[in-house]
Amino acid sequence: MSTMPPLPALHAFALVVEAGSIAAAARRLGVTQPAVSAQVRALEASLGVALLRRGANAAVPTEAGARYAASLSAAIATMQAATAALRARQAPPLRLRAYTTFALRWLIPRLGRFHAQHPTIRVEISTGLEVVNFARHAVDAAILTAPRAPARNAMRLMRVTLMPVAVPRLARRWQAVHGELLGSVVRPGDWGLWCEARGQPDPAPLLYESTSLAIQAALEGLGAVIAPPEFLAGELRSRRLVALDEAPLPTPDSHWLLLPPGRVAPATEAFRAWLAEEMQSARGG
């Protein structure tokens, strides 16, 4: 039975070919150049094959060495992927708290892009209105809505704006006869903000438990709902819902990402950086 060469020697040789020189491979491995050279020479001796043609500043693989290095690199990549997958299964998920409608209508539709960038980080989302206390609640980050930063390290995500929308058949007669106004108990004053900005009487909207429920009711033709246009993007594109006003109404509130005090975990920092990129992209930058 043939004896398998030592794995460190195989890795060192594959890295020399990938990096282009023994010195570069030694820097990436964090060892000395003579140590890498000795590993490769021992590998050549055990195999009885010359793997490298050594020059003053480079190491070029022989024909046999190039084929061997390609096979080794593929095997090493497989082992690295298996190790990363194992670690991902063992690592706890990133636990995020968010409002229901933000999670359903903005975050989850984009979460695939985060997983594409960070396939080993799992995100576990819970929803709730309770103020997050990192000392008591088992969460790593929270997304909430407030008029000002809820903590010194909070990251502003986006300004909350409002747009009234309805199904097309209601929108056609909206200006003549106002129908049922739909809102949520989470933001009961949104219709009041819109009516005040337009000099209209204080309304008495029908309030659902969440904006998501109110949007669904609007889709069923039960009335007009007021919500951030970011939460209505798909319905507006398909014209299942149409805007009842020309431009969104800015509000004093913003969505914020809240992190625990002190140093955050690498997975949480990766999520923060991804959110910042998403917001930049949404703003057209």
N, C-alpha and C positions, 0 to 999 in steps of 0.2 A: 504494500500500500504506500502511495506517495505521501511525503510529508509536506504539509502546507507551510509556506514561508511565513515568518512572523507578520502579523497585521501591521505593526508600526512601520516596518520596512516597505510593505506594499503601499501604504498611505504616503510615505515619504517619496517614493519613486513617482507615484501618480501626481503628486503635488509638484515635483520638480518639472515634469513635462508640462503641466498646466501653467506654472509660473514662469517657465522659460529659463530658469537658472537654479543652481543649488542654493545660492545666496538668498534669492527671493523666497524659495521654499522654506529655508531656515527661519527667515523673518516671520513668515506666516505660522510656522509651527512653534515659534518661541524658543528655539534651540540654536546651538552653534552650527556654523557651516560644516566644520569637520564631522559633527555628529550625523548630519544628513548624508554627507558623502560616504561615511563608513557604513550606514545602513544600506545605501544603494549598492556599494561594492559587495557587501555581504549577500545581498539578494542576487546579484549577478553570479557570484560564486556558487550559491546554492542551486541556481537554475542552470548554470553552465552556459549562459548566453550573455553576450554583450548587449546591454539595454541603452546605454548612452554613449554618444561621442562628445567628449568633454573639450571645451575650448577655453579661452582666457576669460571670457565674460558670459558664457552661455553653455548650456548643456542640451544637445540636440539628440532626440531619441533615434536609435537605429530603426530599421524597418520593423524588426521583431519587437523592439521596445515600444514603438508607436502603437502597434496592434495591442500589445499587452496593456499599455497605459489606458487605451480606450475602454477595454473590457473592465479594468480595475476601476476606472472613474464611474462607469455605469453601476458596478456593484456597490461602490462606496455611496453613490447617490441613493441607491435603494435602501441601504442600511440607515443612512441619515433620515430618509423619509419615514422609515419604520420607527426609528427612535423618536422623531418629532410627533408622530401619530400616537405613540404610546404615552409620551409626556402629556400630550393634549388631553388624552382620556383620563389621565391621573390628576391633571391640574384642575382646580376649582374654576367654575365659570366666572366671567365678569358679571356681577350682579348690578343691574341698573333699575332704578325706579323712575317712572315717568307717568304723566297723565295719560289716561286711556286713549283719548283722541290723538294726541301727539304720537303715541306709540303706534297706533293702528294706521294712521293716515300719513305720517311723515317718516317716522324712523324705520319701521319694519319694511316698507317697500324699498328702502335704500340699504338695508342691512347686508344684502348680498354683496355689495361692493366692499363693505368692511371685511367680510369673510374671504373675499377674493384676495385682499391684501394681507390678511392675517388669518390663514386657514387653521392655525392651532388655537386661536382664541374663541371660545364659546361665549355667547352673550345670553344671559338669562334676564328676561324683562318681567318686572312686576309693576302693577299700577296701583295708584292710590292718591288720595288728597291730603293725607296726613303730612305735616312738616317732617322732613327727614332729619333724624338725629343719628349721626354715624356711630355714636357710642352705644346706641340701643338697637338700631336697625341693621340687619344683615345685608347691607348694600355697599357697593364700592363707588357708586356715582349716582347722581339724581339729575333729572331734567325737570325744572319747574318754571312757573310763570310769576313774575313780580315786576313792580314798577322800577325797582332799583336792585343793584347787586345784593343778593342775600348773604354773601360772605366776601371776604377780601380776595379769595382765590377763585371766585365764580367767573365763568367765561360767558359773555353775552353771545347768544346764538343768532337771534333775529328779533326784530321788532314785531309785535303783534299788530296786525291790521285786520280789518273786518270788511266783509263784502256780503250783502244780502243776495241770495240766489233762490231760484224756484224752477220748477219744471217749465218748459216752454209754454204750455197751454195756460198756466197761471200768469207767467210773465207778460203775455200779450195783453191782459186786461188789468195788470197790476196798477198802472198809473190811474186808472179810472176808479177801481174799487179795491182797496186794500183787503187782502184775505187774512188768514190766520198767521200770526207771527210765531215762529218756533225758535226756542233757545234752550239753554241748559242751566241747571241750578249751579253749575260750577262758575259760570259767567252770566249771572242774571241781568246785569246792567248793560249788556252789549247793544241791545235794540235801543235802549235809552240814549246811549252815546250817539248812535246813528241818527235818531230822531232829533236830538238836541242840535246836532251839527246842521241839520236841515230846517230848523225852526218848526218842527212838527210836534204835536202833542205827545206827552209822555205815554208810552204804549203799555199794554198789559199782555206780554207774550205768554205763550204756553211753554212751560219749562220742563224739559226732559232731564233724566238723571245725568246724561252726558251729551256732549256735542255730537258724538258719533250717532247716538240714537236720534237726535234732532235732524241730522243730515239724512239718515235713512227715512225718516218720516217725510222730509221734503221730497226725496226721490219717489215716494209713493204718492205724491201730489197732495199731501195733507196741509201744505202751507209753505211759506217762505222761511228759510233758515238764514241766520247770519253767522258767519264763521270766517276764519283766516283763509284767504284764497289758496295758500299752500296746502291746506287740507282738502281742497276741492279740485285739485289740478286735473285728475282723470275725468271727473264728471264735466268740468268746463270744456276740456278738449273734445269730448264726445258729444257735448251739448245735451247731455241728460239733464244738466242744470245750466241755467243761463243767468248772467249777472243782472241785477235790477238797478245797478248804479254804475256810473262810468269808471270810477276809480275806487280802490280800497280806502277805507277810513283809518288813519293811524290812531293808535291808542297809547296811553302812557306806559303800557306793559311791554315786557320783552320775555322771551324764553331764555333761560340760563342753564348752563351746565354747572352743577355744584359738585365739587370734589372734597374728600375728607381733608382735614388740616394735616400739614406735614407732608412728608414724601409719599407719593402715590405709587402703587404697584406698576410694573412695566405694561401689563395688559391695559390698565386704566389709562395710562399715559398714551398708549397707542390709540385707544378709542378717542381720547381728547383731540389728538392730532388729526385723526380721520374726520371728526366732526368739524374741526376748523377748515379742513379742505373742502368738505361738502358745502359749508356755508359760503366759502369764497366762490365756489363754482356756482352756487345758486344766485349769488349776486352778480354773476357774469364776469368775475375776475379770474 
